[in-house]
Amino acid sequence: MDGSADREFVNSLAKGLALLMCFTKERPVWSLTEMARANKMNLPTTRRYLYTFTKLGFMVKDETAKTFQLTSKAFQLGGWVFESMGVRERLMPYMKSTRNDLDVTTHCAILEGTEIVAVERILSSDVVNIDLSAGSRLPIHATSLGKAIVAFMDDGEQKKIAGLLEFKPLTPHTITDPASFLSDLQRTRTRGYAVADQELTIGLKTLAVPIFNKKGMVEASFGVSFPLSRAQEQGFEDRLIQRLFDVKNTA
């Protein structure tokens, strides 16, 4: 794409992405000269781009052969998209039916590093809703979607993740230390579902369950959110929890 006539277009970024796009399964290794020629760039400019990508960890340079190739970090840029495609397709019918039957906002998410990535969200008619769209990232410790995934990992993975989290206090109800977080995960695992009661947003409560793949490994989470006032409705949360278990056992 030629962005020369578009003042909002960042040409330097486009050139950098073009260099990254040169790497393919069929052509995973490139030299500086080859990259410059393929992208119609001069050698000094190409060298600076490749040096930057290398310093950031997206590429590695073979000093002997004078060639470059991508590292696994490069695939993190869009890896979650591929992971989420199958999960979204599988959970969408459950998200729609739960939203329609119980008028709650439904979500599904996957884990990416120390955050969760929202795969899909279907809004309820309630006024209280967080501003969240597909691709949005949220902290694990303040969300039922995050806790539902981590709680069903092995203890070693839980402790590793707990050691990496910042535990920012997003509301007065947010968990702010590793010990409390790990205790919450144990409670989540025991009852089978996660709870975040105003931990991310005041006035909003969320529940979530893990979603497992064919190998029995947790790969995502499915959850619902609703204004705290609705929790006072007789039998409301019981119906939600039963629906979550139904999804967990059939999705």
C-alpha angles and dihedrals in degrees: 000000000000110000097173092115095043115085091196093055114101105215095186091056091047091052092050092050090048089058091051091049091058090074111089139158089260094045110029097152128059136173124223092251093049092050092049093049095046092051097038092239130137119253099249093052093045090048092055092051093049092045090053094049089048093050090050091052098246094113138029125211124218100217093196099049093030091228136131135219136173124264126218089263090073091062091057088073091075106001094108090059093063092043092051100048097079093040093052093050091048096047101039096088090051092047092052096045094046092049092048097044099042104020095232129133110257128208142180126194145171132214119256114178108303095343139063121238118215109233098182141348133192116196127227124215092259120117095222107079133137119240100253133146137171109296094026115136125220134181116263097222096058099044134072088214090061096042092048090060100042095043090065096050120094119277093255093056091046092054092045092054092044089055092055100047122101095211095213112191101239093171134001087266098055119118107246107182138052096241094055090045093053091047090052090051091054091052089048092052093048096052094036099236139067129239131202109182107191089321094129102023130016111245095021128103125190136191127191143175132204121255116215131207126226091275092057094252120134109249105164145351135242120207150165132217130197141163114278090241091068091059087073092064110108111258093356098122092041089058091047093050092049090051091050091052090049090054092044091053098044109029 
